Amino acid sequence: MITAIVLIRAATDSIPETAQAIADIDGVSEVYSCAGDVDLVAIVRVAVHDELASLIPDQISKVDGVLDTDTHIAFRSYSRQDTDAAFDIGVEDV
């Protein structure tokens, strides 16, 4: 599974509608509205890179209200759950 984080600048007056339209696209797992340099952050999960090549420019970028996107492809996931599981390997409950 390939995960990409898409930073989205959106028209201020249509952020909720833009976020929902993006969330409704197949391959988009989550959309967050946020403060800062970007208005929305979308988490995209696809099986192959070619899907990103069509999903982001052909669908997300064409949603009404999207002004600009900046895509970051994730290499590896680090989470507390993953770390805890790694330290539990070989440990038996007593």
C-alpha positions as CSV (number, residue, x, y, z in Angstrom):
1,M,0.0,0.0,0.0
2,I,1.3,3.4,-1.0
3,T,0.4,6.3,1.3
4,A,0.6,9.9,0.2
5,I,0.0,13.1,2.2
6,V,-1.6,15.8,0.0
7,L,-1.4,19.4,1.3
8,I,-4.2,21.4,-0.2
9,R,-4.8,25.2,-0.4
10,A,-8.5,25.8,-0.9
11,A,-10.8,28.7,-1.4
12,T,-11.6,30.0,2.1
13,D,-15.4,30.3,1.5
14,S,-15.8,26.6,0.4
15,I,-13.4,24.6,2.6
16,P,-16.1,22.3,4.1
17,E,-17.6,21.5,0.7
18,T,-14.2,21.1,-0.9
19,A,-13.0,18.8,2.0
20,Q,-16.1,16.6,1.7
21,A,-15.8,16.3,-2.1
22,I,-12.2,15.2,-1.7
23,A,-13.1,12.7,1.0
24,D,-15.7,11.2,-1.3
25,I,-12.9,10.3,-3.9
26,D,-11.9,6.6,-4.0
27,G,-8.4,6.2,-2.6
28,V,-8.7,9.2,-0.2
29,S,-8.9,7.7,3.3
30,E,-9.1,10.9,5.4
31,V,-9.2,14.7,5.0
32,Y,-8.4,17.1,7.8
33,S,-9.0,20.9,7.9
34,C,-6.2,22.7,9.6
35,A,-4.6,26.0,10.4
36,G,-1.3,27.1,9.0
37,D,0.1,27.3,5.4
38,V,-2.4,24.8,4.0
39,D,-6.2,24.5,4.5
40,L,-6.7,20.8,4.1
41,V,-4.5,17.7,4.4
42,A,-5.7,14.5,2.6
43,I,-4.3,11.1,3.3
44,V,-4.3,9.0,0.1
45,R,-3.8,5.2,0.1
46,V,-3.4,3.4,-3.2
47,A,-2.0,0.0,-4.4
48,V,0.4,1.3,-7.1
49,H,2.1,4.6,-8.0
50,D,0.2,4.9,-11.3
51,E,-3.0,5.4,-9.3
52,L,-1.4,8.5,-7.7
53,A,-0.6,9.8,-11.1
54,S,-4.3,10.0,-12.0
55,L,-5.9,10.5,-8.6
56,I,-4.2,13.7,-7.6
57,P,-4.0,15.7,-10.8
58,D,-7.1,14.3,-12.4
59,Q,-9.4,14.2,-9.5
60,I,-8.3,16.0,-6.3
61,S,-6.8,19.0,-8.2
62,K,-10.0,19.4,-10.2
63,V,-12.4,19.6,-7.2
64,D,-14.1,23.0,-7.0
65,G,-12.4,25.1,-4.5
66,V,-8.9,23.5,-4.7
67,L,-6.3,26.1,-5.5
68,D,-3.1,24.2,-5.2
69,T,-1.7,20.8,-4.0
70,D,1.6,19.6,-2.7
71,T,2.0,15.8,-2.5
72,H,4.4,13.9,-0.2
73,I,4.8,10.2,-0.7
74,A,5.4,8.3,2.6
75,F,8.3,5.7,2.7
76,R,7.6,4.2,6.1
77,S,5.1,4.5,8.9
78,Y,6.1,5.0,12.6
79,S,3.5,4.9,15.2
80,R,3.3,4.1,19.0
81,Q,1.4,0.9,18.2
82,D,4.2,-0.3,15.9
83,T,6.9,0.6,18.4
84,D,5.0,-1.1,21.3
85,A,4.5,-4.3,19.2
86,A,8.2,-4.4,18.3
87,F,9.2,-4.4,22.0
88,D,6.6,-7.1,22.8
89,I,8.1,-9.6,20.5
90,G,9.3,-12.6,22.5
91,V,7.7,-11.4,25.7
92,E,5.3,-13.8,27.3
93,D,2.5,-12.6,29.6
94,V,3.1,-13.9,33.1
